[in-house]
């Protein structure tokens, strides 16, 4: 609801000043609440990211952690978040799945196909390879 404008040349009355002070205090309280809420959301988002990296099955398991002591540092990261999640993983291992071997496995190095040597071939393979070679030459 918009407040009536006070003309710049008029002196506000004493009750007007009290009203402005009360309004400023209410806005400061509201700002403090919004900052605390934003901070708690940031803490929860950082912990969710750590928990997902650790392999948590259900993010509802984060409700078991006391978040009151956690605060973000200047860069917005939670100090000790990884240690907190690893502690949760040790105390409640059923909340975490086993690490997937397919996610961390490296594919074999690419190697160009190499021709089979004659010494590695059976007699039948050698005859077939020799016939194909002679056929290509002619």
N, C-alpha and C positions, 0 to 999 in steps of 0.2 A: 504494500500500500504506500503510495507516494506521499512524502511529507511536504507540507507547504514550504515554499522557499522563503528565506528570511532576506529582506532587502539589505544590501551591503552597508548602507548608511545608518540602519537602525540598530540600536543596542539591544541585544537579547535580554529578556527579563531573567531574574534569578531562577524562576521556575523553568524557563526555557533552557538555561544552562544545566540544571539538574536533569532535565529530560535528555539532553544531549549526552551528558556523562553516563546516564543509565543505559542509553542506547549504545554508546561506545563500549561499555563493559559487556553488554549482551553480545555484541559483535565479536569482541575479543574471546569470550567463552566459546562462541560458535566456531571461531577460527581454530582455537585450541582443540576442540573436539574433532574437527575435520582433519587437522594435522595428525592427531593420534590414530584416527581411522585409516588415513592414507599410509601411515607408518606400519600399522598392523597388516594391511593388505600387502605391502611390499615385503614384509618379513615372511608372510605366508607364501607369496609367489616364489621367493628365493628358496624356501624350504621345499616347496613342491618340485622345483627344478632339481635340487639336490637329491630328493627322494626318487625321482624318476631316473636319474643317473645311477642311483644305487640299486634300481630294479624293484621298486615297491610295486606290489600287486594292486593295492587299493589305497587311494589317497586319503580315505577316511581314517587310516591309521595315524595320520598326522594330528588328529584330534587328541591323541594320547600324550602329546608333547606339551609341556608348559612353555608358552611363547612369551610370557610376561617379561622375562629377563633379556630377550633378544632385541637388539636395535641395529639398524643399518649404519655402516660407517659412512665416511664422506663420499665414497664412490657408489654407495647404494647397495653394497654387498653385505651379507650377514657374516660377521666373523664367528667362527666356530660352528657354522651351519653343517658343514661336512662331518665334523666330529659328533655333533648331536645326532645326525642321521645314522652314522656308523654305530653309535651307542644304542640307538633304537633297533638297529639291525641285529646287534648282539643280544639284546634283551628280549626282542620279539621277532625271532627269525621267520615265523610263519607269515609275517606281513610282506616278506620279500620272496620273490621267485628266484630260482636258480638262474645264474647268468647264462644267457643263450650262447651256445657255441657258434651258432651261425652268424651272430652279430659281430663277434670279435675275431672270427677265423679269417685268415688272409687267403685269398685265392692263390693257387700255384703260379709261379712266375711263367710268363708266356715264353714258350720255346718254339722256334721254327720246326716244322716237321723235318725229320731227318730220314734219309734213305736207309733202309735196312742193308747191312753189309752181307756179302755173299757167304761169309763164314757164319752168320747168324741165321741163315735160311735153311729150311729143310730141303731135301732133294727136289720135291715137287714144286716148292716155291721158287727154287733156283731155275728149274726148267721153264716155269711160266714167266718169270722175269726176263730170262734170256730170250725167249721167243718173242716177248713184247718188245724188247730192245731191238732185236734184229728186224722185226716187222716195221718199227718206226724208222730205221735207217734206210730201208729200201723204198 
